[in-house]
């Protein structure tokens, strides 16, 4: 059957911004400044205001944001190769790669079946004398932070490094935004994100000026000024064309997240089938629905049924990190909840190219599955 309900169509998502992005891109071309400059600086200020942090540093991707934070802490003497970072066992592989890239050891902790986020009640059991940080991942757009996590970090002197690739605009119960809950956070503006660039882009947010300065230097070949390299750095600079495009889209963050919340509310109210497990619903602002993720025991059969009825679905993510070929040294780990989630997750369309009427139709299709 022809796909009637696409999972995501970036052409449709970006259509309202096309003219403004074209003009912003042309402005960069006319400026003659293609690395750094005012476009980048202005976007960094805008992002810091959205996140509620003192500093934001644009970088080349979400992965680079996380690995630069960790590398900066190493350069600052806060961490050293061989130290441990606690991370959820069901995250996207980038969270793990940022840790291993720096010679640090990821300590994988099981998620909660309710939230699909790191189970904060299990974090303290994973702390050792080598633990230096915990990396909560705001998976699928849901804030992963609570008093338990904050208390463990405080008592053990751990840095909290948020993987905020998927939850821009989400808020904790006290009103603070994801990206301002810990010591530092990594953002991704990959095109499929709630606010996406026209290519890869990312950012680091923090209140720690020294950390921000170190990240900025590391991302620019390790230089604090031209031809003066204080670190053996990288080339992870933020593209001003991406900054210009994101400047167009960032003011519409609340509208984008609001649309996704309304689509999720339709799913929550309308899906009624014991064969599927809906995600924990929240309309309190702590979930911005980057993905709307069901769990289905017979996922392949369910996805085939949905496709036969014109609904495109996706999987985020079908292989747990410790089962990836590149993580063979962790394959022995017993992480049954992470593996169960990986076997069962199915993502429904939820972006701005899915209307509330579409969500109602998709729900009706789901309700007929095996009925």
N, C-alpha and C positions, 0 to 999 in steps of 0.2 A: 504493500500500500504506500502511496505517496505520503511523505512526511507533511503533516498538517501543522503540527506543533513542534517547531524547532527548539532544540535545547538552548541554543544561543546563536544569535546572528549579529555580529559586531557592526555590520553595515547599518542595521536598524537601530542598534543601541547608540551609535555615533551620529546618526542622521540629524538630530536636532542641533548638533554642534559643528557640522561640517563647514559651514561658511566661516564661522568665527575661528575655527582651527586653521582653515586655509589662510585667513588674514594674519593670524598669529605666526604661522610658519613663514609667510612672506615677510613679516616684520623682522624675524630673525635673519632671514636671508639678506634683507636690505641692510641690516645693522653691520654686517661683516664680522660679527663676533659669534663664533661657532663652538667655542668651549667656554664654559663659565659665563660671567657677565650678569647683567641686571635681570634677565629673565629667570635665571637660576636663583639669584638672591631674593627676588620678589616671591617666587614660589616657596622658597624655604620659610620666609616670614609668614606666608599664608598658612602653610602646613603647621608650623609651630602654634599659630593661633587656634587652628582647628583642634589640634591634639591637646593644647593646654600646657605646652612645655616651653622652657626658655630657649631651646635650641632645636634646629632641624638642619640636617645636612643631606643634600641630595646626592645619591650615588647611582650606580649603573643598574642595579637589580635588587630584588628582595633578598636573594641569597647573599649578594655582596654586602648588603646592609648588616646582616647577622654576622658574617665572617669578619667584617671590619670592626664591629663592636668587640668581638672576642679578641681579635688581634690587638686592638687598642688597649684592652685590659692587660694583655700580656706585656705590651710595651710600657705600660704604666706600673708594672710590677704587681698587679692585683692577682694575676694568674700566671701559670707557667705550663709549658708542655707536660702532659701527663696528668694534669688536674682533671677533675670530673665535672660534668655539667649534666644535671638531671633534665630529662626531656620526655615528653609523652611518647609512648610506643606506637601510636597510630597516626603520627603526623606525616606530612609530605616529606620526601627525602631531603629537601633543601635544609630543613632544620638540623638534620643529622650531619649533612655535609659541611655546614658552617662550623660545626664542632670539630669534626675529624680533620678538616683542612688546616686547623690551627694546632694539630698535635694534641688536642684535648680528647678526653674519653667520654663519649655519650653514655649515660646511665638511663636505660629505658624503663619507664614506669607505666604501669597499666592505666588506661583511661576508665572513666565511668561509663557504664552502659546507658545511663540516663542522659548525660550531657554530651557524650562522645569526646569530652575534653579530658585533660589530665586529671586523675583522681587525686585531689590535693590531700586526702586523708592518708595516702600511701607515700607521700613525699619524704616525710621524716625518716621512715624506715630505710630509705635509699641513701641517706646522708652518711658519708664517711669522712675520715680526716683529710681526704683529698678533694672533697666537694667544694667548689668555689661559686657555683651559680645554679640557678634553676631557670629553665626556659619554658614558661607556659606558652602554649600555642592557642590563640583565639580561633579555634578551628571552625570552619564554615560560617564565621561571623559572630560566634558566641564568646563573650568575655570569659576568660579562664583566670579568675582571680578571686580570692576570698580571704577572710581573716586567718584561716588556718595556714594558707600559703605565706601570707605576710608575716605571721608569727614565727613560722619555721625559719624563714629567711633571716629575720631579725635575730633570733636566738643563736643561729649558727653562723652569722656573718656572711650570708650568701647574697650575691647580686641576683636581682630578678631582671632577666632579659626577655622582654616580650617578643614573640613572633607574631607581629600584627599584620601579616600579609593579607589577611582576609576580613578584618573587622574595623576598618576605618569608619569612624563615626559612632561606634558602639560605646556605651557608657556603663560604668560600674554603678552600684546602688547609691554610692555617695556623690554621684554626679561627675566624677573624674572620667576622662575618656581613655579608651584603650590606646596605648602609646604613651600614657603618662602615669601608669600604675606602678611601674617598676623603676629600675635605675636607667634603663635604656630600652629602646624598641626598634625593631626593623619593620619597615613598611615595604610593600610591593605595589607597583602600579602596572603590572603585567596587563595586557589589553583586556583580559576577561574579568578583572577585578571590578568591584562596585564603582570605583573611579579608576579607569584604565588609561594608560598612555597609548601612543601610536606605535609602541615598541616596548622594549624592556626599560624599566626605570624603577628606582627604589629610593628609600630615605631612612635616615636614623633620626630618632627624636630622643631628647634627654634634657635634664636640667643641669647636667654636669658639664660646665664649659670646657674643662680640661679634656674630658672624654670627646666632646664634639670637635675640639681643635685637633686632637690626635686622629680621629676618624677622617677628618678633612685632609690632613696631611698624608695619611696612609693611602687615601684614595687618589692622591695626585703625586704618585711616584715617591711618596715619603717626604715631600718638600714642604717646608714652612714658608719659603719664598723662592722666587725663581732661581734655579741653578744652585739651591742649597738644600741638600737632602739629609734630613735628620733620622730617617728610618729607611730600611730596605722595603720600599712601598710597592704599590700596585697601580694599575691604571683602571680606576673604577669611577670615573667622573660622570656627573649627571649631564645629560645632553640638553642644551638650551632649547632645542626644538621640542623635546618632550616636556620641558618645563613650561614652555609657552602653551602647549596643548593642554597640559594639566591645569594651568591657570584659568583656562576657559571652563573646564569641567568641574573643578573643585567647589565653586559656589553652588553647584547643584547637588552636592552630596546629600543633603537632607532630603531633597525631593527623590533622589534615586533610592535611598534607603527606605523612605516612606512607601514608595511603590512596591518594593520587595516585601515589606511588612504586610501590605494589604493583600498581595498575592498569597503569602504564607498564611494569612488569616483565613482566606478562602479554603485553602487546603486543610487547615486545621478543623474548620467547621464542616467541610463537605466529605472528606475521606472517611469512609466507614467500612473497613474490610479487615477481618481478623487475620488475614494472610500477610498484612503489612504492619510494620511498627512505625508510627509517625515520630518525628523528632519532638523533643520537649519544647513546648510552645511558650513563647514569652513575647509580650508586647510592651515590656518595660524599658526598652531601649538598650538592653544588654545583649541583644541579638539583632544583627543587621542582615541576616539571611543572604550571605554570599552564596551559599548553597542551601537548598531544601532537600535534606537527605533522609530517605526512608531506609528501613532495614527489611529485607525480604529473604526468607530462608532459601527459596529456590530462585535466586536472582536471575540466572540465565533464562529460565522459563518466563519470568515476569517481564524481563526486558524484551524478549521476543514477542510476547503478547502486546506490550505497549507499542512496539514498532509496527506490528501488524494492524494496530489501530491508529497509526499515524502520529504517535508520540515519540519524540526522540529523547532518550535519557542518557545519563553518563554515570561514571563511577569515580568517586573521590574518597578512598583510593583502594584499588583491588588487591594490592600487595603490601603487607606491612613492611616497614623499613628493614627489620631484621631478617626478612625473607628475600630481600633483594640480592642478586648475585654479588654486587659490590660490597655487601656487608656480611660476607660469609663467616667472619669471625664472631658474629653475633647470632648465627643461625641456631645455636644450641639453646638459646634462651626460651624459657617456658612463659609465653605471653598469650594465654588463651583468649582473653577478652579482645586484645588488639587483633588477633587472627580471626575471631568471630566477626568483628566489625568489618574487617577487610573482605570477608566472604560475602557479606550481606548488604553492604551499602549501595544504594541506588539514588542518584540525584535527579530531581524533577526540574523542569524549566521554571525559573523564578525571576529572571532578569527583566529589564524594561521592555524587552520584545515579547514578553508574555503578559497578556491582559488578565484582569480579574475574571472576565468571561471565559478566557482560555483555561484558567485554573479550575473553574467550575466544570468545564467540559472534561478536562483531564481527570478530575476527581470522579466524575461519573464513570469514566472508562475504568479507573482503578477499582471502583466498587463492583464492577461486573467481573473482575478477575476471579476465576474459579468459583463463581457463584451459580 
